[in-house]
Amino acid sequence: MGVLKEYHRHGVGRGLFEAAKASALKSGYSFIQVKTVQMGKYEEYDRTNQFYISMGFKEFEVFPTLWDEWNPCQIYVMALR
């Protein structure tokens, strides 16, 4: 899931996340995770990383070659309870 650039900083991503979080809680999940490109690789993805961190996600693990060596996969997690 993603938000088009022209809708960044308008609450769209926060709204989508809050809806996903509510759905996960209702379904009985204890954790939620997201994946993106590791911080420091591309400015565009650094903003994505900062968004996840601002939402309360914590860095969990990086898989350097999950996608490919130019796009190391950063996993963030959040406890829901």
C-alpha positions as CSV (number, residue, x, y, z in Angstrom):
1,M,0.0,0.0,0.0
2,G,1.3,3.5,-0.7
3,V,0.1,7.1,-1.0
4,L,0.8,9.2,-4.1
5,K,3.2,12.0,-3.5
6,E,0.6,14.7,-4.1
7,Y,-1.3,13.4,-1.1
8,H,1.7,13.2,1.3
9,R,1.4,15.3,4.4
10,H,-2.4,15.5,4.2
11,G,-3.2,12.7,6.7
12,V,-4.0,10.1,4.1
13,G,-1.2,7.7,5.2
14,R,-2.1,8.2,8.8
15,G,-5.7,7.4,8.1
16,L,-4.9,4.3,6.1
17,F,-2.6,3.1,8.9
18,E,-5.2,3.8,11.6
19,A,-7.8,1.8,9.7
20,A,-5.3,-1.1,9.2
21,K,-4.3,-1.0,12.8
22,A,-8.0,-1.1,14.0
23,S,-8.7,-4.0,11.6
24,A,-5.7,-5.9,12.9
25,L,-6.7,-5.4,16.5
26,K,-10.3,-6.4,15.7
27,S,-8.9,-9.6,14.1
28,G,-6.9,-10.4,17.3
29,Y,-3.4,-9.7,16.0
30,S,-0.7,-8.8,18.5
31,F,1.8,-7.2,16.1
32,I,1.8,-5.4,12.8
33,Q,4.8,-5.1,10.5
34,V,5.8,-3.0,7.5
35,K,8.6,-3.4,4.9
36,T,10.4,-0.6,3.1
37,V,13.9,0.1,1.7
38,Q,16.5,0.6,4.5
39,M,17.1,4.2,5.7
40,G,20.0,5.9,4.0
41,K,19.6,4.4,0.5
42,Y,17.2,6.8,-1.2
43,E,15.8,10.1,0.1
44,E,12.3,9.1,-1.0
45,Y,12.4,6.0,1.2
46,D,14.0,7.9,4.0
47,R,10.7,9.9,4.3
48,T,8.8,6.6,4.3
49,N,11.0,5.3,7.1
50,Q,10.5,8.5,9.1
51,F,6.7,8.2,8.6
52,Y,6.7,4.6,10.0
53,I,8.9,5.7,13.0
54,S,6.6,8.6,13.7
55,M,3.7,6.2,13.7
56,G,5.4,4.2,16.5
57,F,7.1,1.4,14.6
58,K,10.4,0.1,15.8
59,E,13.2,-1.2,13.6
60,F,13.3,-5.0,13.7
61,E,15.6,-6.4,11.1
62,V,17.2,-5.6,7.7
63,F,17.5,-8.2,5.0
64,P,20.3,-6.9,2.7
65,T,19.4,-9.0,-0.3
66,L,15.7,-10.0,0.1
67,W,14.7,-7.8,-2.8
68,D,18.2,-7.2,-4.3
69,E,21.5,-5.6,-3.1
70,W,20.4,-2.1,-4.2
71,N,17.2,-2.2,-2.1
72,P,17.9,-3.7,1.3
73,C,14.6,-4.6,3.0
74,Q,14.0,-2.8,6.4
75,I,11.3,-4.4,8.6
76,Y,9.6,-2.4,11.2
77,V,7.2,-3.9,13.8
78,M,4.7,-2.6,16.3
79,A,3.0,-4.3,19.2
80,L,-0.7,-3.7,19.1
81,R,-1.5,-4.5,22.8
